[in-house]
Amino acid sequence: MKLILAVLPERAATLASDRLVAQGYRVTRLASTGGFLRRGNVTLLIGAEEHQVETALRLLREARQQARGEPGGIAIVLNVSGFERF
């Protein structure tokens, strides 16, 4: 299991989360500020199986490219040792 942390501008995050959810990914959206893009942004927490990571990253890149005029984004892929749904 992988956890993708994606920090994106608002418009790109909205496009990305809509596309990811349509493809069956579970996405949590958090408002965030500072650090990578130095302004108010959105951090998406995306749970994915290892074989789904490349597709998720492609969807993030496509959403970012479509949301022109805003600064870039970043994605960090982490290993998850455990996961429990309540």
C-alpha positions in Angstrom: 0.0 0.0 0.0 1.2 3.5 -0.8 0.2 7.0 0.3 0.6 9.8 -2.2 0.9 13.3 -0.7 0.2 15.8 -3.5 0.5 19.5 -2.9 -1.3 21.5 -5.6 -2.8 24.9 -6.3 -6.6 25.0 -5.7 -7.8 24.6 -9.3 -5.4 21.8 -10.1 -6.3 20.0 -6.8 -10.0 20.2 -7.7 -9.4 18.8 -11.1 -7.1 16.1 -9.8 -9.4 14.9 -7.0 -12.4 14.7 -9.3 -10.5 12.6 -11.8 -9.0 10.4 -9.0 -12.3 9.7 -7.4 -13.9 8.9 -10.8 -11.2 6.2 -11.2 -11.9 4.7 -7.8 -9.2 6.2 -5.7 -9.9 7.3 -2.1 -8.9 11.0 -1.7 -8.8 13.2 1.4 -8.4 17.0 0.8 -6.6 19.3 3.3 -6.0 23.0 3.1 -2.3 23.8 3.5 0.1 26.7 3.4 3.8 27.3 2.9 6.7 25.0 2.3 6.7 23.7 -1.2 4.7 26.3 -3.1 4.9 29.2 -0.6 1.2 30.1 -0.6 -2.2 28.6 0.2 -2.6 25.3 -1.4 -4.4 22.0 -1.2 -2.8 18.8 0.0 -4.4 15.6 -1.3 -3.9 12.3 0.6 -4.3 9.5 -1.9 -4.3 5.8 -0.9 -3.2 3.5 -3.7 -1.9 0.0 -4.3 1.6 -0.2 -5.7 0.3 -0.9 -9.2 -2.0 2.1 -9.1 0.7 4.7 -8.3 1.8 5.5 -11.9 -1.8 6.1 -13.0 -2.5 8.3 -10.0 0.7 10.4 -10.8 -0.4 10.7 -14.4 -3.8 12.0 -13.4 -2.1 14.5 -11.1 0.2 15.7 -13.9 -2.7 16.0 -16.3 -4.7 18.1 -13.9 -1.8 20.3 -13.1 -1.1 20.9 -16.8 -4.8 21.8 -17.4 -4.8 24.3 -14.5 -2.6 26.8 -16.3 -1.5 30.1 -14.7 -0.9 28.7 -11.2 2.5 27.6 -9.8 3.6 24.0 -9.9 2.9 21.1 -7.6 4.7 18.2 -5.9 3.9 14.6 -5.2 5.5 12.4 -2.5 4.9 8.7 -2.5 5.3 6.9 0.8 5.2 3.3 1.8 2.4 2.4 4.2 3.1 -0.4 6.6 -0.4 -0.7 7.8 -3.9 0.5 7.0 -7.2 0.1 8.9 -10.6 1.3 7.9 -13.1 2.1 10.7 
